[in-house]
Amino acid sequence: MAEKILIIGACGQIGTELTLKLREIHGNDQVVASDIREGVDELMQSGPFEILNATDEVHIRQIIETYNIKVVYLMAAMLSATAEKAPKKAWDLNMNSLFHILDMAKEGLIDKIFWPSSIAVFGPTTPKDNTPQITAMEPTTVYGISKQTGERWCEYYNKKFGVDVRSIRYPGIISYKTLPGGGTTDYAIEIFHEALKQNAYTSFLDKDAALPMMYMDDAIKATVEIMQAPAEAIKVRSSYNLAAISFTPEILAANISKHLPDFKISYDPDFRQAIAASWPSSIDDSSARQDWGWDHEFDLDKMTETMLKGVGQTTEQTH
Ligand SMILES: NC(=O)c1ccc[n+]([C@@H]2O[C@H](COP(=O)([O-])OP(=O)(O)OC[C@H]3O[C@@H](n4cnc5c(N)ncnc54)[C@H](O)[C@@H]3O)[C@@H](O)[C@H]2O)c1
């Protein structure tokens, strides 16, 4: 019988699309979605849903036992820009939720965990271009510190207790179905909404702030594939570098202008520019490509076309 899955933080930008994809693969009833709030209709109506706080260990255990859950995707977290405004709260959520799940796997209650890390684990001393899998990591944001620490604990639980935990360092994820949750790369989503609304956008990052990015479908594909791979293929038990495309606000704006010739971009960088400046511009993900066959499908042109079409349709539906 297929293993039952729990997604914690299922109503977020990535969790929503991940839940829908996993329900398509495994069957709606096999995938229990949970979050501290309700999500979009498609998610709420397509399968079981529970209100669950990721820091409430007792309640997580209850749900895992009730549904006989064997696999957990822990997507709840406070993201980079939001975490800078509430550092202690971010640390509490990002770390304690992970410990609860790691401990449940250590006890044998669950068999497999997916926990996402981020390019935020890197910092100003990391080589910026083609950042290697193993390199200097001195993150300067509370979010980055929590993700780096989480990676160390994942590897520790794997090596010491045999916990099957798998992780990816997501770059900035671009999508239109659910709004982003307060990250530094959110500009690359807002820009499409504003371009279609008023043919203009003011970027909160500098025009030459190059960052690694990925279209949502690729992020979901990577997540599904790393979890489907045989355990022995997953050699990195901290977190895998993962890359697809890398661009600056200026390059993205120029690409949007190919479809909307009157589109205008201006720049008014805020505190998020300092966060972006501490992160890599591009990522070497050869370990993921070698170990479990990762390959991306969306380049900048395909992502831009898909976003303009998708955001356009969503805007039409809500007006
Ligand atoms: N989106 C990106 O670009 C990106 C990049 C790198 C890493 N990640 C990581 O991927 C994961 C998912 O990110 P996302 O973009 O979907 O984030 P998001 O902010 O859109 O979603 C997070 C979800 O967690 C929920 N949540 C918050 N506090 C909770 C709590 N105490 N208990 C239960 N649920 C809670 C929120 O309601 C939200 O639905 C996070 O771990 C994030 O750090 C995301």
The ligand as a Gaussian input file, in Angstrom:
#p B3LYP/6-31G(d) Opt

LIG

0 1
 N        9.504000      30.459000      -2.123000
 C       10.809000      30.507000      -2.264000
 O       11.314000      31.216000      -3.148000
 C       11.698000      29.673000      -1.371000
 C       13.084000      29.689000      -1.621000
 C       13.915000      28.940000      -0.790000
 C       13.375000      28.146000       0.208000
 N       12.027000      28.139000       0.418000
 C       11.515000      27.310000       1.516000
 O       10.437000      26.489000       1.078000
 C        9.470000      26.350000       2.135000
 C        8.121000      26.806000       1.659000
 O        8.217000      28.152000       1.238000
 P        6.996000      28.983000       0.647000
 O        7.573000      29.954000      -0.312000
 O        5.921000      28.087000       0.234000
 O        6.588000      29.806000       1.950000
 P        5.205000      30.536000       2.268000
 O        5.489000      31.617000       3.245000
 O        4.484000      30.877000       1.000000
 O        4.411000      29.360000       2.968000
 C        4.689000      28.928000       4.263000
 C        3.414000      28.359000       4.824000
 O        3.667000      27.989000       6.175000
 C        2.555000      28.369000       6.940000
 N        2.959000      28.567000       8.329000
 C        3.546000      29.630000       8.908000
 N        3.717000      29.422000      10.208000
 C        3.205000      28.195000      10.469000
 C        3.085000      27.422000      11.630000
 N        3.508000      27.861000      12.828000
 N        2.515000      26.202000      11.525000
 C        2.059000      25.731000      10.344000
 N        2.155000      26.425000       9.196000
 C        2.724000      27.644000       9.269000
 C        2.026000      29.645000       6.339000
 O        0.663000      29.868000       6.674000
 C        2.249000      29.368000       4.851000
 O        1.099000      28.800000       4.264000
 C       10.029000      27.141000       3.313000
 O       10.762000      26.279000       4.153000
 C       10.965000      28.116000       2.662000
 O       11.971000      28.506000       3.543000
 C       11.183000      28.889000      -0.337000

